[in-house]
């Protein structure tokens, strides 16, 4: 298996964070979901979130 490039790794992280956010928000609603829950669901740190997004919006 080949190693992912930096761009591919970043895209995968972003995709997993978005998938986690969609799933959690579909169940609990936007206001009930924290960044901590999103990152926990995706298996990443809060730093990974802020590397990809400026805010929850």
N, CA, C and O atoms as a Maestro MAE file, in Angstrom:
{
 s_m_m2io_version
 :::
 2.0.0
}

f_m_ct {
 s_m_title
 :::
 protein
 m_atom[228] {
  # First column is atom index #
  i_m_mmod_type
  r_m_x_coord
  r_m_y_coord
  r_m_z_coord
  i_m_residue_number
  s_m_chain_name
  s_m_pdb_residue_name
  s_m_pdb_atom_name
  i_m_atomic_number
  :::
  1 25 0.845 -1.177 0.000 1 A "UNK " " N  " 7
  2 3 0.000 0.000 0.000 1 A "UNK " " CA " 6
  3 2 0.896 1.247 0.000 1 A "UNK " " C  " 6
  4 15 1.816 1.364 0.810 1 A "UNK " " O  " 8
  5 25 0.619 2.145 -0.892 2 A "UNK " " N  " 7
  6 3 1.428 3.351 -0.976 2 A "UNK " " CA " 6
  7 2 1.039 4.355 0.102 2 A "UNK " " C  " 6
  8 15 -0.083 4.357 0.608 2 A "UNK " " O  " 8
  9 25 1.981 5.185 0.426 3 A "UNK " " N  " 7
  10 3 1.766 6.210 1.442 3 A "UNK " " CA " 6
  11 2 0.994 7.377 0.818 3 A "UNK " " C  " 6
  12 15 1.240 7.752 -0.328 3 A "UNK " " O  " 8
  13 25 0.058 7.946 1.588 4 A "UNK " " N  " 7
  14 3 -0.723 9.087 1.107 4 A "UNK " " CA " 6
  15 2 0.147 10.340 1.051 4 A "UNK " " C  " 6
  16 15 1.032 10.537 1.884 4 A "UNK " " O  " 8
  17 25 -0.119 11.172 0.066 5 A "UNK " " N  " 7
  18 3 0.550 12.465 0.015 5 A "UNK " " CA " 6
  19 2 -0.055 13.360 1.093 5 A "UNK " " C  " 6
  20 15 -1.104 13.045 1.655 5 A "UNK " " O  " 8
  21 25 0.600 14.451 1.371 6 A "UNK " " N  " 7
  22 3 0.094 15.399 2.370 6 A "UNK " " CA " 6
  23 2 -1.310 15.897 1.977 6 A "UNK " " C  " 6
  24 15 -2.195 16.012 2.825 6 A "UNK " " O  " 8
  25 25 -1.494 16.180 0.714 7 A "UNK " " N  " 7
  26 3 -2.785 16.666 0.225 7 A "UNK " " CA " 6
  27 2 -3.865 15.592 0.365 7 A "UNK " " C  " 6
  28 15 -4.993 15.891 0.759 7 A "UNK " " O  " 8
  29 25 -3.525 14.358 0.048 8 A "UNK " " N  " 7
  30 3 -4.491 13.253 0.174 8 A "UNK " " CA " 6
  31 2 -4.846 13.017 1.637 8 A "UNK " " C  " 6
  32 15 -6.010 12.783 1.965 8 A "UNK " " O  " 8
  33 25 -3.865 13.076 2.501 9 A "UNK " " N  " 7
  34 3 -4.099 12.888 3.931 9 A "UNK " " CA " 6
  35 2 -4.994 13.988 4.483 9 A "UNK " " C  " 6
  36 15 -5.911 13.724 5.261 9 A "UNK " " O  " 8
  37 25 -4.723 15.215 4.075 10 A "UNK " " N  " 7
  38 3 -5.543 16.350 4.530 10 A "UNK " " CA " 6
  39 2 -6.987 16.217 4.015 10 A "UNK " " C  " 6
  40 15 -7.934 16.492 4.751 10 A "UNK " " O  " 8
  41 25 -7.150 15.802 2.773 11 A "UNK " " N  " 7
  42 3 -8.487 15.620 2.199 11 A "UNK " " CA " 6
  43 2 -9.238 14.513 2.940 11 A "UNK " " C  " 6
  44 15 -10.438 14.636 3.184 11 A "UNK " " O  " 8
  45 25 -8.548 13.444 3.294 12 A "UNK " " N  " 7
  46 3 -9.168 12.342 4.023 12 A "UNK " " CA " 6
  47 2 -9.597 12.790 5.418 12 A "UNK " " C  " 6
  48 15 -10.690 12.454 5.872 12 A "UNK " " O  " 8
  49 25 -8.744 13.541 6.089 13 A "UNK " " N  " 7
  50 3 -9.084 14.077 7.409 13 A "UNK " " CA " 6
  51 2 -10.321 14.958 7.315 13 A "UNK " " C  " 6
  52 15 -11.247 14.823 8.114 13 A "UNK " " O  " 8
  53 25 -10.336 15.859 6.341 14 A "UNK " " N  " 7
  54 3 -11.472 16.768 6.147 14 A "UNK " " CA " 6
  55 2 -12.755 15.985 5.866 14 A "UNK " " C  " 6
  56 15 -13.811 16.305 6.411 14 A "UNK " " O  " 8
  57 25 -12.664 14.963 5.021 15 A "UNK " " N  " 7
  58 3 -13.825 14.150 4.677 15 A "UNK " " CA " 6
  59 2 -14.370 13.433 5.915 15 A "UNK " " C  " 6
  60 15 -15.582 13.379 6.123 15 A "UNK " " O  " 8
  61 25 -13.476 12.888 6.729 16 A "UNK " " N  " 7
  62 3 -13.911 12.170 7.938 16 A "UNK " " CA " 6
  63 2 -14.533 13.111 8.957 16 A "UNK " " C  " 6
  64 15 -15.514 12.753 9.609 16 A "UNK " " O  " 8
  65 25 -13.979 14.305 9.103 17 A "UNK " " N  " 7
  66 3 -14.557 15.297 10.009 17 A "UNK " " CA " 6
  67 2 -15.950 15.718 9.537 17 A "UNK " " C  " 6
  68 15 -16.873 15.824 10.345 17 A "UNK " " O  " 8
  69 25 -16.102 15.956 8.245 18 A "UNK " " N  " 7
  70 3 -17.416 16.331 7.703 18 A "UNK " " CA " 6
  71 2 -18.435 15.211 7.871 18 A "UNK " " C  " 6
  72 15 -19.593 15.468 8.200 18 A "UNK " " O  " 8
  73 25 -18.014 13.978 7.648 19 A "UNK " " N  " 7
  74 3 -18.920 12.835 7.806 19 A "UNK " " CA " 6
  75 2 -19.371 12.712 9.260 19 A "UNK " " C  " 6
  76 15 -20.547 12.469 9.529 19 A "UNK " " O  " 8
  77 25 -18.444 12.878 10.188 20 A "UNK " " N  " 7
  78 3 -18.780 12.828 11.604 20 A "UNK " " CA " 6
  79 2 -19.766 13.935 11.962 20 A "UNK " " C  " 6
  80 15 -20.751 13.690 12.657 20 A "UNK " " O  " 8
  81 25 -19.504 15.148 11.490 21 A "UNK " " N  " 7
  82 3 -20.387 16.283 11.775 21 A "UNK " " CA " 6
  83 2 -21.785 16.042 11.211 21 A "UNK " " C  " 6
  84 15 -22.779 16.282 11.898 21 A "UNK " " O  " 8
  85 25 -21.870 15.573 9.974 22 A "UNK " " N  " 7
  86 3 -23.183 15.307 9.365 22 A "UNK " " CA " 6
  87 2 -23.975 14.280 10.163 22 A "UNK " " C  " 6
  88 15 -25.159 14.472 10.441 22 A "UNK " " O  " 8
  89 25 -23.314 13.198 10.525 23 A "UNK " " N  " 7
  90 3 -23.992 12.130 11.264 23 A "UNK " " CA " 6
  91 2 -24.488 12.621 12.624 23 A "UNK " " C  " 6
  92 15 -25.639 12.382 12.990 23 A "UNK " " O  " 8
  93 25 -23.630 13.298 13.362 24 A "UNK " " N  " 7
  94 3 -24.005 13.788 14.685 24 A "UNK " " CA " 6
  95 2 -25.099 14.842 14.607 24 A "UNK " " C  " 6
  96 15 -26.037 14.827 15.404 24 A "UNK " " O  " 8
  97 25 -24.984 15.754 13.652 25 A "UNK " " N  " 7
  98 3 -25.979 16.819 13.533 25 A "UNK " " CA " 6
  99 2 -27.319 16.295 13.045 25 A "UNK " " C  " 6
  100 15 -28.363 16.841 13.402 25 A "UNK " " O  " 8
  101 25 -27.305 15.253 12.241 26 A "UNK " " N  " 7
  102 3 -28.560 14.649 11.790 26 A "UNK " " CA " 6
  103 2 -29.319 14.039 12.970 26 A "UNK " " C  " 6
  104 15 -30.549 14.046 12.999 26 A "UNK " " O  " 8
  105 25 -28.581 13.521 13.929 27 A "UNK " " N  " 7
  106 3 -29.198 12.899 15.109 27 A "UNK " " CA " 6
  107 2 -29.577 13.911 16.184 27 A "UNK " " C  " 6
  108 15 -30.669 13.840 16.747 27 A "UNK " " O  " 8
  109 25 -28.679 14.855 16.472 28 A "UNK " " N  " 7
  110 3 -28.861 15.716 17.634 28 A "UNK " " CA " 6
  111 2 -29.136 17.178 17.307 28 A "UNK " " C  " 6
  112 15 -29.559 17.933 18.182 28 A "UNK " " O  " 8
  113 25 -28.904 17.591 16.064 29 A "UNK " " N  " 7
  114 3 -29.097 18.982 15.694 29 A "UNK " " CA " 6
  115 2 -27.822 19.783 15.844 29 A "UNK " " C  " 6
  116 15 -26.944 19.444 16.638 29 A "UNK " " O  " 8
  117 25 -27.735 20.841 15.077 30 A "UNK " " N  " 7
  118 3 -26.534 21.681 15.019 30 A "UNK " " CA " 6
  119 2 -26.119 22.208 16.388 30 A "UNK " " C  " 6
  120 15 -24.952 22.101 16.766 30 A "UNK " " O  " 8
  121 25 -27.054 22.771 17.126 31 A "UNK " " N  " 7
  122 3 -26.755 23.408 18.408 31 A "UNK " " CA " 6
  123 2 -26.251 22.425 19.449 31 A "UNK " " C  " 6
  124 15 -25.505 22.816 20.346 31 A "UNK " " O  " 8
  125 25 -26.637 21.163 19.354 32 A "UNK " " N  " 7
  126 3 -26.269 20.161 20.360 32 A "UNK " " CA " 6
  127 2 -24.919 19.513 20.130 32 A "UNK " " C  " 6
  128 15 -24.416 18.802 21.000 32 A "UNK " " O  " 8
  129 25 -24.333 19.747 18.981 33 A "UNK " " N  " 7
  130 3 -23.079 19.071 18.634 33 A "UNK " " CA " 6
  131 2 -21.895 20.018 18.801 33 A "UNK " " C  " 6
  132 15 -21.864 21.105 18.223 33 A "UNK " " O  " 8
  133 25 -20.929 19.590 19.596 34 A "UNK " " N  " 7
  134 3 -19.728 20.400 19.813 34 A "UNK " " CA " 6
  135 2 -18.597 19.946 18.882 34 A "UNK " " C  " 6
  136 15 -18.635 18.854 18.316 34 A "UNK " " O  " 8
  137 25 -17.620 20.792 18.746 35 A "UNK " " N  " 7
  138 3 -16.437 20.434 17.965 35 A "UNK " " CA " 6
  139 2 -15.757 19.226 18.594 35 A "UNK " " C  " 6
  140 15 -15.245 18.358 17.887 35 A "UNK " " O  " 8
  141 25 -15.752 19.171 19.923 36 A "UNK " " N  " 7
  142 3 -15.164 18.010 20.608 36 A "UNK " " CA " 6
  143 2 -15.849 16.713 20.189 36 A "UNK " " C  " 6
  144 15 -15.177 15.710 19.950 36 A "UNK " " O  " 8
  145 25 -17.169 16.722 20.099 37 A "UNK " " N  " 7
  146 3 -17.897 15.514 19.684 37 A "UNK " " CA " 6
  147 2 -17.605 15.160 18.229 37 A "UNK " " C  " 6
  148 15 -17.483 13.985 17.885 37 A "UNK " " O  " 8
  149 25 -17.494 16.166 17.385 38 A "UNK " " N  " 7
  150 3 -17.189 15.924 15.970 38 A "UNK " " CA " 6
  151 2 -15.823 15.264 15.836 38 A "UNK " " C  " 6
  152 15 -15.672 14.256 15.145 38 A "UNK " " O  " 8
  153 25 -14.827 15.846 16.508 39 A "UNK " " N  " 7
  154 3 -13.470 15.304 16.390 39 A "UNK " " CA " 6
  155 2 -13.360 13.929 17.027 39 A "UNK " " C  " 6
  156 15 -12.661 13.060 16.505 39 A "UNK " " O  " 8
  157 25 -14.031 13.720 18.134 40 A "UNK " " N  " 7
  158 3 -14.020 12.406 18.776 40 A "UNK " " CA " 6
  159 2 -14.636 11.359 17.855 40 A "UNK " " C  " 6
  160 15 -14.108 10.255 17.725 40 A "UNK " " O  " 8
  161 25 -15.743 11.702 17.222 41 A "UNK " " N  " 7
  162 3 -16.415 10.781 16.311 41 A "UNK " " CA " 6
  163 2 -15.571 10.429 15.097 41 A "UNK " " C  " 6
  164 15 -15.680 9.329 14.554 41 A "UNK " " O  " 8
  165 25 -14.730 11.364 14.675 42 A "UNK " " N  " 7
  166 3 -13.880 11.132 13.504 42 A "UNK " " CA " 6
  167 2 -12.522 10.540 13.880 42 A "UNK " " C  " 6
  168 15 -11.786 10.061 13.018 42 A "UNK " " O  " 8
  169 25 -12.194 10.577 15.184 43 A "UNK " " N  " 7
  170 3 -10.919 10.045 15.632 43 A "UNK " " CA " 6
  171 2 -9.752 10.998 15.465 43 A "UNK " " C  " 6
  172 15 -8.616 10.567 15.264 43 A "UNK " " O  " 8
  173 25 -10.028 12.303 15.549 44 A "UNK " " N  " 7
  174 3 -8.987 13.317 15.388 44 A "UNK " " CA " 6
  175 2 -8.985 14.266 16.572 44 A "UNK " " C  " 6
  176 15 -9.894 14.249 17.402 44 A "UNK " " O  " 8
  177 25 -7.960 15.088 16.639 45 A "UNK " " N  " 7
  178 3 -7.852 16.099 17.690 45 A "UNK " " CA " 6
  179 2 -8.574 17.375 17.266 45 A "UNK " " C  " 6
  180 15 -8.942 17.549 16.104 45 A "UNK " " O  " 8
  181 25 -8.763 18.252 18.232 46 A "UNK " " N  " 7
  182 3 -9.364 19.549 17.936 46 A "UNK " " CA " 6
  183 2 -8.458 20.350 17.009 46 A "UNK " " C  " 6
  184 15 -8.936 21.136 16.192 46 A "UNK " " O  " 8
  185 25 -7.160 20.150 17.137 47 A "UNK " " N  " 7
  186 3 -6.204 20.826 16.261 47 A "UNK " " CA " 6
  187 2 -6.404 20.451 14.803 47 A "UNK " " C  " 6
  188 15 -6.281 21.296 13.916 47 A "UNK " " O  " 8
  189 25 -6.713 19.182 14.556 48 A "UNK " " N  " 7
  190 3 -6.979 18.730 13.179 48 A "UNK " " CA " 6
  191 2 -8.212 19.439 12.633 48 A "UNK " " C  " 6
  192 15 -8.260 19.796 11.456 48 A "UNK " " O  " 8
  193 25 -9.197 19.639 13.484 49 A "UNK " " N  " 7
  194 3 -10.406 20.341 13.065 49 A "UNK " " CA " 6
  195 2 -10.064 21.760 12.627 49 A "UNK " " C  " 6
  196 15 -10.441 22.194 11.538 49 A "UNK " " O  " 8
  197 25 -9.344 22.480 13.491 50 A "UNK " " N  " 7
  198 3 -9.028 23.884 13.191 50 A "UNK " " CA " 6
  199 2 -8.002 24.028 12.070 50 A "UNK " " C  " 6
  200 15 -7.871 25.109 11.497 50 A "UNK " " O  " 8
  201 25 -7.286 22.976 11.752 51 A "UNK " " N  " 7
  202 3 -6.386 23.009 10.577 51 A "UNK " " CA " 6
  203 2 -7.181 22.968 9.282 51 A "UNK " " C  " 6
  204 15 -6.698 23.392 8.232 51 A "UNK " " O  " 8
  205 25 -8.407 22.453 9.365 52 A "UNK " " N  " 7
  206 3 -9.246 22.306 8.181 52 A "UNK " " CA " 6
  207 2 -10.398 23.291 8.112 52 A "UNK " " C  " 6
  208 15 -10.893 23.591 7.025 52 A "UNK " " O  " 8
  209 25 -10.831 23.797 9.255 53 A "UNK " " N  " 7
  210 3 -11.998 24.680 9.305 53 A "UNK " " CA " 6
  211 2 -11.740 25.834 10.274 53 A "UNK " " C  " 6
  212 15 -11.065 25.656 11.288 53 A "UNK " " O  " 8
  213 25 -12.267 26.994 9.969 54 A "UNK " " N  " 7
  214 3 -12.103 28.153 10.843 54 A "UNK " " CA " 6
  215 2 -13.046 28.105 12.036 54 A "UNK " " C  " 6
  216 15 -12.729 28.625 13.105 54 A "UNK " " O  " 8
  217 25 -14.222 27.471 11.850 55 A "UNK " " N  " 7
  218 3 -15.211 27.387 12.935 55 A "UNK " " CA " 6
  219 2 -16.189 26.248 12.621 55 A "UNK " " C  " 6
  220 15 -16.095 25.594 11.583 55 A "UNK " " O  " 8
  221 25 -17.111 26.036 13.534 56 A "UNK " " N  " 7
  222 3 -18.112 24.982 13.333 56 A "UNK " " CA " 6
  223 2 -19.051 25.317 12.171 56 A "UNK " " C  " 6
  224 15 -19.546 24.417 11.493 56 A "UNK " " O  " 8
  225 25 -19.291 26.578 11.948 57 A "UNK " " N  " 7
  226 3 -20.182 26.993 10.868 57 A "UNK " " CA " 6
  227 2 -19.623 26.536 9.537 57 A "UNK " " C  " 6
  228 15 -20.228 26.788 8.495 57 A "UNK " " O  " 8
  :::
 }
 m_bond[227] {
  # First column is bond index #
  i_m_from
  i_m_to
  i_m_order
  :::
  1 1 2 1
  2 2 3 1
  3 3 4 2
  4 3 5 1
  5 5 6 1
  6 6 7 1
  7 7 8 2
  8 7 9 1
  9 9 10 1
  10 10 11 1
  11 11 12 2
  12 11 13 1
  13 13 14 1
  14 14 15 1
  15 15 16 2
  16 15 17 1
  17 17 18 1
  18 18 19 1
  19 19 20 2
  20 19 21 1
  21 21 22 1
  22 22 23 1
  23 23 24 2
  24 23 25 1
  25 25 26 1
  26 26 27 1
  27 27 28 2
  28 27 29 1
  29 29 30 1
  30 30 31 1
  31 31 32 2
  32 31 33 1
  33 33 34 1
  34 34 35 1
  35 35 36 2
  36 35 37 1
  37 37 38 1
  38 38 39 1
  39 39 40 2
  40 39 41 1
  41 41 42 1
  42 42 43 1
  43 43 44 2
  44 43 45 1
  45 45 46 1
  46 46 47 1
  47 47 48 2
  48 47 49 1
  49 49 50 1
  50 50 51 1
  51 51 52 2
  52 51 53 1
  53 53 54 1
  54 54 55 1
  55 55 56 2
  56 55 57 1
  57 57 58 1
  58 58 59 1
  59 59 60 2
  60 59 61 1
  61 61 62 1
  62 62 63 1
  63 63 64 2
  64 63 65 1
  65 65 66 1
  66 66 67 1
  67 67 68 2
  68 67 69 1
  69 69 70 1
  70 70 71 1
  71 71 72 2
  72 71 73 1
  73 73 74 1
  74 74 75 1
  75 75 76 2
  76 75 77 1
  77 77 78 1
  78 78 79 1
  79 79 80 2
  80 79 81 1
  81 81 82 1
  82 82 83 1
  83 83 84 2
  84 83 85 1
  85 85 86 1
  86 86 87 1
  87 87 88 2
  88 87 89 1
  89 89 90 1
  90 90 91 1
  91 91 92 2
  92 91 93 1
  93 93 94 1
  94 94 95 1
  95 95 96 2
  96 95 97 1
  97 97 98 1
  98 98 99 1
  99 99 100 2
  100 99 101 1
  101 101 102 1
  102 102 103 1
  103 103 104 2
  104 103 105 1
  105 105 106 1
  106 106 107 1
  107 107 108 2
  108 107 109 1
  109 109 110 1
  110 110 111 1
  111 111 112 2
  112 111 113 1
  113 113 114 1
  114 114 115 1
  115 115 116 2
  116 115 117 1
  117 117 118 1
  118 118 119 1
  119 119 120 2
  120 119 121 1
  121 121 122 1
  122 122 123 1
  123 123 124 2
  124 123 125 1
  125 125 126 1
  126 126 127 1
  127 127 128 2
  128 127 129 1
  129 129 130 1
  130 130 131 1
  131 131 132 2
  132 131 133 1
  133 133 134 1
  134 134 135 1
  135 135 136 2
  136 135 137 1
  137 137 138 1
  138 138 139 1
  139 139 140 2
  140 139 141 1
  141 141 142 1
  142 142 143 1
  143 143 144 2
  144 143 145 1
  145 145 146 1
  146 146 147 1
  147 147 148 2
  148 147 149 1
  149 149 150 1
  150 150 151 1
  151 151 152 2
  152 151 153 1
  153 153 154 1
  154 154 155 1
  155 155 156 2
  156 155 157 1
  157 157 158 1
  158 158 159 1
  159 159 160 2
  160 159 161 1
  161 161 162 1
  162 162 163 1
  163 163 164 2
  164 163 165 1
  165 165 166 1
  166 166 167 1
  167 167 168 2
  168 167 169 1
  169 169 170 1
  170 170 171 1
  171 171 172 2
  172 171 173 1
  173 173 174 1
  174 174 175 1
  175 175 176 2
  176 175 177 1
  177 177 178 1
  178 178 179 1
  179 179 180 2
  180 179 181 1
  181 181 182 1
  182 182 183 1
  183 183 184 2
  184 183 185 1
  185 185 186 1
  186 186 187 1
  187 187 188 2
  188 187 189 1
  189 189 190 1
  190 190 191 1
  191 191 192 2
  192 191 193 1
  193 193 194 1
  194 194 195 1
  195 195 196 2
  196 195 197 1
  197 197 198 1
  198 198 199 1
  199 199 200 2
  200 199 201 1
  201 201 202 1
  202 202 203 1
  203 203 204 2
  204 203 205 1
  205 205 206 1
  206 206 207 1
  207 207 208 2
  208 207 209 1
  209 209 210 1
  210 210 211 1
  211 211 212 2
  212 211 213 1
  213 213 214 1
  214 214 215 1
  215 215 216 2
  216 215 217 1
  217 217 218 1
  218 218 219 1
  219 219 220 2
  220 219 221 1
  221 221 222 1
  222 222 223 1
  223 223 224 2
  224 223 225 1
  225 225 226 1
  226 226 227 1
  227 227 228 2
  :::
 }
}
